[in-house]
Amino acid sequence: MKEQNITGNLHETRGNVLGMPRFAANLTTMYQELPFPDRFMAVRDCGFTAVEILSPYQYDISEVSDWLVQSGLEAILINIPPGDTGEAGTAAVPGRQAFFQSSFQCALDYATGMGASMIHVLAGRGTDETPLSEDLFVDNLRWAADLAAVKGVKLLLEPLNTQDVPGYLHTRTDHTAELIHTLDRDNIKMQFDFYHMQIMEGNLAAGLKRHRDIIGHVQFSSLPGRHEPQYGEVNVHLLADYLDELGYAGWIGCEYVAKGDTTEGLSWGERYNLGKQ
């Protein structure tokens, strides 16, 4: 038996179904015990129907597209190239506008070639010697959003925590919301990651409710450790149910590194029909 999901693609009813949270496997962080091309079928065999890939750029677009087609998976999200070693994006970094534009065009080519509808745009780290420019960030994002809109692609802004990414431009949801309001583009949304926001703000349910109208994507991992949710302090089941109550129809990305074998660690997903089928 098959049913049509919210995006209009047909998937077997062995994974997420209408009326339940929709989880997307992160192919960069999960299944690291397998070569990257083999992760697609492993994810499919565990009931996932969609994936996010942080950095697909070491592979040709055609290769990634073929792996997606062969496995029957939908790509939903990629990250923009982060820049040089130690950089966390360049959108707000003075002197890096040319790199930002070329890297964004590359990301947009990959997203459209893979059928991914969202790109996470990284702002960059600042220091006392090289401060970031919010004005430059706004200019770059408006330019990028207008290009992306033509392709039907959304851009995501994610507040990152100050422990893992010191000096990042926006680290709290209210600041990210202010940026989105200033940018004034319908295809720019917030990426709300439970890991980062538990560190920075806590009270995650209230944050989800406060920013529901601008949240375009959600991610999670355990805290501490960035592993499966059963090893951490954040109640993913409760928050996933709450997202349903709020009417959130998007995906929840599993951006975690398994403590051991990835499939064995999917006990948290049994209630969503995720795990070895």
C-alpha positions as CSV (number, residue, x, y, z in Angstrom):
1,M,0.0,0.0,0.0
2,K,1.3,3.5,-0.8
3,E,0.2,7.0,0.2
4,Q,1.1,10.5,-0.9
5,N,3.1,12.5,1.6
6,I,2.9,16.3,2.1
7,T,5.5,17.0,-0.6
8,G,3.5,15.1,-3.2
9,N,6.0,12.2,-3.6
10,L,4.9,8.6,-3.2
11,H,6.5,6.6,-0.5
12,E,5.7,3.2,0.9
13,T,3.9,3.4,4.2
14,R,6.8,1.8,6.1
15,G,8.2,5.1,7.5
16,N,6.7,8.3,8.5
17,V,3.0,8.8,7.7
18,L,0.6,11.7,7.7
19,G,-0.3,12.8,11.2
20,M,3.1,11.9,12.6
21,P,6.3,13.9,12.8
22,R,8.5,13.5,9.7
23,F,12.1,12.7,10.3
24,A,14.9,13.1,7.8
25,A,18.2,11.3,8.3
26,N,21.4,13.3,8.1
27,L,23.7,11.4,5.8
28,T,26.8,13.4,6.8
29,T,26.5,12.6,10.6
30,M,24.7,9.3,10.6
31,Y,25.9,5.9,9.3
32,Q,29.6,6.9,9.5
33,E,30.4,3.2,9.8
34,L,29.5,3.0,6.1
35,P,31.0,4.5,2.9
36,F,29.0,7.5,2.0
37,P,27.3,6.0,-1.1
38,D,26.1,3.0,1.0
39,R,24.4,5.2,3.5
40,F,21.5,6.0,1.2
41,M,20.1,2.4,1.1
42,A,20.9,1.9,4.8
43,V,18.7,4.9,5.6
44,R,16.0,3.7,3.3
45,D,16.1,0.2,4.9
46,C,15.4,1.9,8.2
47,G,12.3,3.5,7.1
48,F,13.5,7.1,6.3
49,T,12.1,8.7,3.2
50,A,14.1,11.9,3.2
51,V,17.7,13.0,3.9
52,E,19.8,16.1,4.6
53,I,23.4,16.3,3.5
54,L,25.6,19.0,5.1
55,S,28.3,19.0,2.4
56,P,27.7,17.0,-0.8
57,Y,30.4,19.0,-2.7
58,Q,33.0,16.3,-2.9
59,Y,30.7,14.3,-5.2
60,D,29.3,15.2,-8.6
61,I,25.7,16.4,-8.6
62,S,24.9,13.5,-11.0
63,E,26.3,11.0,-8.6
64,V,24.3,12.2,-5.6
65,S,21.2,12.4,-7.8
66,D,21.7,8.8,-8.9
67,W,22.1,7.6,-5.3
68,L,18.9,9.4,-4.4
69,V,16.9,7.9,-7.3
70,Q,18.2,4.4,-6.6
71,S,17.2,4.5,-3.0
72,G,14.0,6.3,-3.5
73,L,14.9,9.1,-1.1
74,E,14.2,12.8,-1.2
75,A,16.9,15.3,-0.5
76,I,15.5,18.2,1.5
77,L,18.5,20.3,2.8
78,I,22.2,21.1,2.1
79,N,24.5,23.6,3.7
80,I,26.4,26.3,1.8
81,P,30.1,25.6,1.6
82,P,31.5,27.0,4.9
83,G,34.7,28.5,3.5
84,D,38.3,27.9,4.6
85,T,39.3,25.8,7.6
86,G,37.9,27.4,10.8
87,E,35.4,29.5,9.0
88,A,31.7,28.9,9.7
89,G,30.4,30.6,6.5
90,T,31.3,33.9,4.9
91,A,28.0,35.8,4.4
92,A,28.8,38.3,7.1
93,V,32.6,38.4,6.7
94,P,34.0,41.6,5.2
95,G,36.3,41.0,2.2
96,R,34.6,37.6,1.5
97,Q,31.7,38.7,-0.6
98,A,33.1,37.3,-3.9
99,F,33.6,33.9,-2.2
100,F,30.2,34.0,-0.7
101,Q,28.5,34.6,-4.0
102,S,30.4,31.9,-5.8
103,S,29.8,29.4,-3.0
104,F,26.1,30.2,-2.9
105,Q,25.8,29.7,-6.6
106,C,27.5,26.4,-6.2
107,A,25.1,25.4,-3.4
108,L,22.1,26.5,-5.5
109,D,23.3,24.4,-8.4
110,Y,23.6,21.4,-6.1
111,A,20.2,22.0,-4.4
112,T,18.4,22.3,-7.7
113,G,20.3,19.3,-9.2
114,M,19.5,17.1,-6.2
115,G,15.9,18.4,-5.8
116,A,16.6,19.8,-2.4
117,S,14.3,22.7,-1.4
118,M,16.4,24.3,1.4
119,I,19.9,25.7,1.8
120,H,21.3,26.5,5.2
121,V,23.3,29.7,4.8
122,L,26.2,30.1,7.3
123,A,27.0,33.7,8.4
124,G,30.6,33.3,9.7
125,R,32.7,33.9,12.8
126,G,34.0,37.3,14.0
127,T,36.9,38.3,16.2
128,D,38.0,41.5,17.8
129,E,40.5,41.9,14.9
130,T,37.9,41.0,12.2
131,P,34.4,41.9,13.3
132,L,31.4,40.7,11.3
133,S,29.1,43.0,9.4
134,E,25.4,42.6,9.8
135,D,24.8,45.1,7.0
136,L,26.9,42.9,4.7
137,F,25.0,39.8,5.8
138,V,21.7,41.5,5.0
139,D,22.9,42.5,1.5
140,N,24.3,39.1,0.7
141,L,21.2,37.3,2.0
142,R,18.8,39.5,0.0
143,W,20.8,38.8,-3.2
144,A,20.9,35.1,-2.5
145,A,17.2,34.9,-1.6
146,D,16.2,36.5,-4.8
147,L,18.2,34.0,-6.8
148,A,16.9,31.1,-4.8
149,A,13.3,32.2,-5.1
150,V,13.5,31.8,-8.9
151,K,14.4,28.1,-8.3
152,G,11.8,27.6,-5.6
153,V,14.5,27.2,-2.9
154,K,14.2,28.4,0.7
155,L,17.2,29.8,2.7
156,L,17.6,28.8,6.4
157,L,19.3,30.9,9.1
158,E,20.3,28.9,12.2
159,P,21.4,30.4,15.5
160,L,24.5,28.5,16.7
161,N,25.7,28.2,20.2
162,T,28.6,30.2,21.5
163,Q,30.4,27.2,23.0
164,D,30.9,25.3,19.7
165,V,31.0,28.3,17.4
166,P,32.3,31.3,19.2
167,G,32.0,34.6,17.4
168,Y,29.1,33.5,15.2
169,L,26.8,36.3,14.0
170,H,23.5,35.2,15.4
171,T,23.3,32.8,18.4
172,R,19.8,33.4,19.8
173,T,16.4,32.8,18.2
174,D,15.2,36.4,18.8
175,H,18.2,37.8,17.0
176,T,17.6,35.4,14.1
177,A,14.0,36.4,14.0
178,E,15.0,40.1,13.8
179,L,17.3,39.3,10.9
180,I,14.6,37.5,9.1
181,H,12.2,40.4,9.6
182,T,14.8,42.9,8.3
183,L,15.6,40.7,5.3
184,D,11.9,40.8,4.3
185,R,12.1,37.8,2.0
186,D,9.3,35.2,2.0
187,N,11.8,32.4,1.3
188,I,14.1,33.0,4.3
189,K,13.2,30.9,7.4
190,M,14.7,29.9,10.7
191,Q,16.4,26.6,11.3
192,F,15.7,25.6,14.9
193,D,18.2,23.1,16.3
194,F,17.3,21.6,19.7
195,Y,21.0,21.1,20.5
196,H,22.1,24.7,19.9
197,M,19.0,26.2,21.5
198,Q,19.1,24.0,24.6
199,I,22.6,25.4,25.3
200,M,21.7,29.0,24.6
201,E,18.1,29.3,25.8
202,G,16.5,26.2,27.1
203,N,12.6,26.2,27.3
204,L,12.5,24.7,23.8
205,A,8.7,24.3,23.6
206,A,8.2,28.0,24.3
207,G,10.8,28.9,21.7
208,L,9.1,26.7,19.1
209,K,5.7,28.4,19.8
210,R,7.2,31.9,19.8
211,H,8.8,31.4,16.4
212,R,6.5,28.9,14.8
213,D,5.5,31.3,11.9
214,I,9.1,31.6,10.7
215,I,10.5,28.1,11.5
216,G,11.3,26.3,8.2
217,H,13.3,23.3,9.5
218,V,14.0,21.6,12.8
219,Q,17.0,19.5,13.8
220,F,18.1,17.6,17.0
221,S,20.8,15.6,18.7
222,S,21.5,14.7,22.3
223,L,22.9,17.2,24.7
224,P,25.6,16.6,25.8
225,G,27.4,14.6,23.1
226,R,25.4,15.2,19.9
227,H,24.4,11.5,19.8
228,E,21.0,9.8,19.7
229,P,18.3,11.5,21.7
230,Q,17.9,8.7,24.3
231,Y,21.4,9.7,25.6
232,G,20.6,13.3,26.3
233,E,18.5,15.7,28.3
234,V,16.2,16.9,25.6
235,N,12.9,15.0,25.2
236,V,12.6,14.7,21.5
237,H,9.3,12.7,21.6
238,L,7.6,15.4,23.6
239,L,8.9,18.2,21.3
240,A,8.0,16.3,18.2
241,D,4.5,15.8,19.4
242,Y,4.3,19.5,20.3
243,L,5.4,20.5,16.8
244,D,2.4,18.5,15.5
245,E,0.2,20.4,17.9
246,L,1.6,23.6,16.6
247,G,0.7,22.5,13.0
248,Y,4.4,22.2,11.9
249,A,4.3,20.3,8.6
250,G,8.1,20.3,7.9
251,W,10.8,17.9,8.5
252,I,12.8,17.1,11.7
253,G,16.4,16.5,10.8
254,C,18.4,13.8,12.7
255,E,21.7,15.6,12.9
256,Y,23.5,13.3,15.3
257,V,26.5,11.0,15.4
258,A,25.6,7.5,16.6
259,K,27.4,6.2,19.7
260,G,27.9,2.9,18.0
261,D,26.0,1.2,15.1
262,T,23.6,3.7,13.7
263,T,20.8,1.2,13.1
264,E,21.0,-0.2,16.6
265,G,20.8,3.3,18.0
266,L,17.4,3.9,16.4
267,S,15.4,2.6,19.3
268,W,14.2,6.2,19.8
269,G,12.5,6.0,16.4
270,E,10.5,2.8,16.9
271,R,7.3,4.7,17.6
272,Y,7.7,6.4,14.2
273,N,8.4,3.1,12.4
274,L,12.1,3.9,12.1
275,G,14.7,1.2,12.5
276,K,15.5,-2.1,10.9
277,Q,12.5,-3.1,8.9
